[in-house]
Amino acid sequence: MKKSKKERVTELLDLPKEVLLDTPKLTVYSDNQLTVENYGGILEYTDCYIRLKTAGKTIAVSGRGLELRAITDVDVLVEGSISRIDYLTV
């Protein structure tokens, strides 16, 4: 697969991909906290299922007692009993 110009520059300058390529970065803390950076919006939100739009993919979080604890224009914090994280192609 041929790399884009942005991907080559990112690698050449040793920069984090999520910064220049607008790709999501997930940070999981145990099974009860998840931070998603570079998300594009909330598609679905219940206490057992959350879908987040990102560039090229949708991130689906399943569990119990899920809450969006912090929302900014850059990241979102999910808390609750997280049982599954799926990457869905848009």
Backbone torsions as a table, in degrees:
resi	resn	phi	psi	omega
1	MET	NA	128.2	-178.3
2	LYS	-76.3	134.4	-179.7
3	LYS	-84.0	146.2	178.1
4	SER	-75.3	167.7	178.9
5	LYS	-61.3	-41.3	178.2
6	LYS	-61.5	-41.8	179.6
7	GLU	-63.2	-42.9	179.9
8	ARG	-64.7	-42.2	178.4
9	VAL	-64.7	-41.9	178.7
10	THR	-58.9	-45.7	178.9
11	GLU	-67.4	-42.0	-179.2
12	LEU	-61.5	-42.6	-178.8
13	LEU	-88.7	-1.0	179.5
14	ASP	56.4	45.9	178.6
15	LEU	-97.4	152.8	176.1
16	PRO	-62.4	132.3	-178.0
17	LYS	-60.7	-37.4	-176.2
18	GLU	-64.2	-22.3	-179.3
19	VAL	-73.4	-52.3	-175.6
20	LEU	-88.4	-31.7	-173.6
21	LEU	-95.7	-0.2	179.3
22	ASP	58.2	34.1	177.1
23	THR	-88.4	150.4	-178.9
24	PRO	-73.1	147.9	174.4
25	LYS	-123.2	121.6	179.7
26	LEU	-106.0	135.0	174.7
27	THR	-124.8	120.5	-177.0
28	VAL	-108.4	129.3	176.3
29	TYR	-113.2	106.2	-177.4
30	SER	54.4	-140.9	-180.0
31	ASP	-114.0	19.5	-175.8
32	ASN	-130.1	5.6	179.4
33	GLN	-150.8	136.9	-179.4
34	LEU	-142.0	130.7	173.4
35	THR	-112.3	129.7	176.7
36	VAL	-116.7	115.8	176.7
37	GLU	-96.5	152.5	179.2
38	ASN	63.3	43.1	175.4
39	TYR	-90.6	157.9	-176.1
40	GLY	-108.5	-6.6	179.8
41	GLY	158.0	166.4	178.9
42	ILE	-100.1	119.8	-178.6
43	LEU	-93.3	-34.0	-178.3
44	GLU	-153.8	141.3	-177.8
45	TYR	-148.7	110.8	170.4
46	THR	-131.6	177.8	-179.3
47	ASP	-75.8	-4.5	178.1
48	CYS	-126.8	-0.9	-178.2
49	TYR	-156.1	129.7	177.4
50	ILE	-132.3	130.7	174.7
51	ARG	-117.4	129.0	-179.9
52	LEU	-118.6	135.9	176.7
53	LYS	-83.2	134.4	172.8
54	THR	-135.5	175.7	-179.9
55	ALA	-65.5	109.0	174.8
56	GLY	85.2	-14.8	-178.4
57	LYS	-142.4	163.1	171.0
58	THR	-115.0	136.2	177.4
59	ILE	-104.2	123.8	179.7
60	ALA	-112.1	127.7	179.8
61	VAL	-115.9	126.9	178.8
62	SER	-117.4	150.1	177.5
63	GLY	167.3	-153.4	179.4
64	ARG	-129.2	142.7	177.4
65	GLY	62.1	34.6	-177.8
66	LEU	-73.9	137.2	178.1
67	GLU	-137.9	144.4	170.6
68	LEU	-89.2	101.5	-172.2
69	ARG	-84.0	-30.9	179.2
70	ALA	-146.9	133.4	-179.7
71	ILE	-132.5	123.9	173.2
72	THR	-124.9	-178.1	177.7
73	ASP	-75.3	-10.7	-177.8
74	VAL	-109.7	-37.6	-176.1
75	ASP	-143.6	168.2	179.0
76	VAL	-138.4	141.2	179.0
77	LEU	-110.6	122.4	178.3
78	VAL	-106.9	130.8	175.6
79	GLU	-127.6	151.1	-179.7
80	GLY	141.7	-171.6	178.3
81	SER	-86.0	96.9	-175.7
82	ILE	-86.6	122.6	-179.2
83	SER	-108.3	-20.6	-175.7
84	ARG	-159.3	141.6	173.6
85	ILE	-128.2	123.0	-179.0
86	ASP	-119.8	146.7	174.0
87	TYR	-107.4	116.6	-177.5
88	LEU	-109.4	134.7	177.7
89	THR	-74.5	134.2	-178.9
90	VAL	-73.8	NA	NA
